[in-house]
Amino acid sequence: MTGTGLLARCLQHEADHLDGILCIDRQDDAEHERLMATLRDTAWFEG
């Protein structure tokens, strides 16, 4: 299946799930760290 625009982005997002890749894994190092810090501060994080 191929797509363009938003459909292509959605397809890549879902394919990433199958490969165990999260959207934050595609961020640069600084943004990845910022997002992880935000996640670590949540009540449900068990790291």
Contact map, one row per residue, 1 for C-alpha under 8 A:
11100000000000000000000000000000000000000000000
11110001000000000000000000000000000000000000000
11111011001000000000000000000000000000000000000
01111111100000000000000000000000000000000000000
00111111100000000000000000000000000000000000000
00011111110000000000000000000000000000000000000
00111111111000000000000000000000000000000000000
01111111111100000000000000000000000000000000000
00011111111110000000000000000000000000000000000
00000111111111000000000000000000000000000000000
00100011111111100000000000000000000000000000000
00000001111111110000000000000000000000000000000
00000000111111111000001000000000000000000000000
00000000011111111100000000000000000000000000000
00000000001111111110000000000000000000000000000
00000000000111111111110000000000000000000000000
00000000000011111111110000000000000000000000000
00000000000001111111100000000000000000000000000
00000000000000111111100000000000000000000000000
00000000000000011111110000000000000000000000000
00000000000000011111111010000000000000000000000
00000000000000011001111111000000000000000000000
00000000000010000000111111100000000000000000000
00000000000000000000011111100001001000000000000
00000000000000000000111111100001000000000000000
00000000000000000000011111110000000000000000000
00000000000000000000001111111111000000000000000
00000000000000000000000001111111000000000000000
00000000000000000000000000111111100000000000000
00000000000000000000000000111111110000000000000
00000000000000000000000000111111111000000000000
00000000000000000000000110111111111100000000000
00000000000000000000000000001111111110000000000
00000000000000000000000000000111111111000000000
00000000000000000000000100000011111111100000000
00000000000000000000000000000001111111110000000
00000000000000000000000000000000111111111000000
00000000000000000000000000000000011111111100000
00000000000000000000000000000000001111111100100
00000000000000000000000000000000000111111100101
00000000000000000000000000000000000011111110100
00000000000000000000000000000000000001111111100
00000000000000000000000000000000000000001111100
00000000000000000000000000000000000000000111110
00000000000000000000000000000000000000111111111
00000000000000000000000000000000000000000001111
00000000000000000000000000000000000000010000111
